[in-house]
Amino acid sequence: MRVVIDANVAAAGLVFRGEAWACLVKLARRQAFAFGTAFTLEETRKTVIRLARERKSTHNVGGALTWYLERVRVVEPVSLGKQRSRDPHDDPYLAAALSAHAVIVTYDKDLLDLGKPFGVEIFRPAAFLRRFAG
């Protein structure tokens, strides 16, 4: 399974346990393969660091972040033509998913509200885990 993981899902999985963490476990077990762009990886790095500081995380978030970033395969984003999401920071995730022929896993309502743009499926973490169990 090819997947583009939104920065907030990656951060939640790296800082906490729960459904976002379970999505990252799929990467560790090679049941899913993550893709992203330079933009999405930088946004993920910043989001993880910010969340770890805000929550005063006690485990090695830096090591977990390095592990995650090393597993994400970098792709060149495809051009979407015009802005597709209400939030322009969401379009790079769609562009990455199109380039990688991947689904998107996100908590972001703006992305989820897009439905299935260009045929790209967009899931909340729990729905992704249910749909691709195993």
Secondary structure, DSSP 8 states (H G I E B T S, - for coil): -EEEE-HHHHHHHHHS-SHHHHHHHHHHTTSSEEEE-HHHHHHHHHHHHHHHHHTT--S-HHHHHHHHHHHSEE------SS--SSSTTTHHHHHHHHHHT-EEE---HHHHTT-SGGG--EE-HHHHHHHT--
